[in-house]
Amino acid sequence: MSAPSTQRPPAAPGHPSPRLQVVHGRGGVDVEAARRAVTDLLVALGRDPGSEHLADTPARVAHAYAELLTPREFDLTTFPNDEGYDELVLVRGIPVQSLCEHHLLPFHGVAHVGYLPGERILGLSKLARVVELFARDLQVQERLTKQVADWLREHLAPQGVGVVIEAEHMCMSLRGVRAPGSRTVTSTLHGLLREDARSRQEFFALAGVHQ
């Protein structure tokens, strides 16, 4: 799994750029090879891919997986924390859609992402972009949670960062134990949100997670 890369766009003379261009860094999906594979899968499942109803299914499935596995590039825009704001910034309910790497079935839910600002603050929409950056991949929820938190710690240098993800996994809801409606909750904390009990409690309380 290739790590995302960042590229700093050229800045105007005398004005250092506060933006980093974020690129997912993964190889592209071979849509034609995926289409052939889906055709073979339909045959293996005892279906006729040449039937009128299934004729376009391999191409549709290939394009659907390409979309699900390709995050959008974005600029990570930060701003000077001129006012010295040092309270928690939290965005709740960020939609999460990803694919379980064990069954290639979706899991979906919400992420709550917060941080204690350091020298810079982040455009709020970028928190959702970072979640998507790692969610559009073959994933397990535990890794996804940690990747988002680790990436924000590295690129934003906050005093603390916390990520909670709550998701329902179709591999549990539709097969196996067949437990529809069950939700898995994972969390990762860094800095003061891990080390300071009051900050940690505030984060979980605002995220709506009971300890």
N, C-alpha and C positions, 0 to 999 in steps of 0.2 A: 504494500500500500504506500504509494509515494506521498511524501509530505507536501502540503501546499507551499508555494513560494511567494515571496513578496518582492516587488520592484518599486523603487522610489521614482516617480515621474520627475522630469526636469523641472527645476524651480526657476522662477524669475530671478535675474541678477540681484543679489543682496537680500533675497527672501527665501530662506530654507523652506522646503515643502513639508507641510504637516500630513501629507497623504502618502499612503503605501498602496500600490496596486496589488491586489491579492489574486493569485492564479492558482487553480486547484492542483496543478502539477502531475496529474495522472494521464496515462495514455487514453486516447479516445476509444470509444466503442466501435468495433467493426460491425456496422449494421448489417452488411450483406452476409457475413459469416453467422451473425446471430439469427438472421432470417432463415438460413439453411438449417441451423440447429433446431429452431422451433418447428420447421417442417418435419425433421427427423423425429422430434419429440412427439408430434401429433401421430405419426405413424406408429411409434412405440406404444402410444396410449390406445391404439386400435381405432384411430380416427382417420378419415380420408381427407388430407389437406387439399385435394383437388376438387372437393365438393363446393357447390356454390356458396354455402354458408361459411366455409373455412378458407376459401381461396386467398383472401387478403389478410387472414389472421397472422401468419408468420411475419409479414412486414409490419403490421400494427404492433405486435408484441416486441419486435426488435426496436422499433422507434420508441415505444413506451419505456423499455429498460434503458435505452440511451438517455432519455430525459431524466429518469429517476436516478441515474448514476452520474449525472453531469451538473455540478453546481455552477452558478453564474459567477463570473469574475466581478470584482467590485473594488472600490477605493476605500481603504480604511482611513477615514478622516478623523483626526483628533484636533483638539483646540487647547490652548493654554488654560490652565486652571488658575486664572488671574485672581479670583476671589478667594482662593484657598479652600474651596468646598471640600469638606472631609467627612460628610455623611454618606450613608449607603445610597447608591443608585441601583434601582432594581426594575427590570422589565419582566412582567409576569405573562404567562400564557402564550409564549412564542410557539407557533405551530411546528411540530416535528413530524416528518415523514421520512422513513428510511426502510431499508431492506435487510432482513435477518440473513446473515451470511451462512447460516446453517441450513435454512430451508428455502431461501429466496422468496420468502413471504414477507409482506409489509409489517412493520410496526409503526404506530402513530400515537401522538399524544401532544404534550406541551412541555416546554422548557421554561424555567425561571432562572434568569441570569442576572447577577448583581455584582457590583464592585465598589470598593472604597477608593476614590480617586487619589492619584498621586499628583505628579506635576501636570498631567494632561487629562482632559475628559474626552469622551468618545461620543460621536454622533449616535443617538439612540437606535436608529434603524440598523446600525452596523452590528449590534448584538444579535439581531435576527439573521443577518447575513453570515455571521460566523457560525451560528448553529447550522444553517443550510450548507455551508462549506463542508462540514464533516458528516452531516446527515445523508447527503446524496452520495451514498457509497454502500458497499456491502459491509454491514456493521453488526456489532453487539452493543447493547445499550450502555454497558459499563464503560467500554472504550470510548464511545461517543461523548459521554459526560466528561470524562477526563481530558479528551482532546480539546474540547471547547474551553475548559478552564485553563489548561496548560497554555493554549495558544494566546488567550487574553493576558495571562500573566507575563508571557514572553514579550508580546508586542505592545502592551499598554503600560506595563510596569506600575500597576496599581498597588495600594497598600494591602489590599485583599481582594479576592475574587471567589465567587461561589456560583455553582451551577447545580440545579436540580432538574431532572427529567422524569416525567410520569408518562408511561406509555402502555398501550395495549398491544400485545403481540399476536398476530394472526396464527402463528405456529402453535400457540396455546389455545386460542379461541376456536379455531376451525378444525384442528386435528389433535392427536395425542390426548391430553387430559380433557380437552374441550371445555374450557372454563371461560366462556364469553363474559366480558365486562371486567375481568381481573386486570389490574394495572400494576406494573412494576415501577418502583421508585428508586432512583439512583442519585447520588450526590458526590460532588468533589469540591473541596474547600482549600484555599491557599491563603497564606499571609494572616492578617488579623482576623479574618473570618474563620480561620481554623484555630488560631492560638488564643484569641480573646473570647471568653465565654459569653459576655454580653453582646458583642458584635455577632457572634455565631447565632445566638438566640434571636436577635433582631432579624437576621437574614431569614431564618427558617420561619419565623412568625409572619413576616411580610410575604414570603413565598407561599404561605398557607400550608406548611408542612409541620405536622405534629411530631415532636421528639419524644 
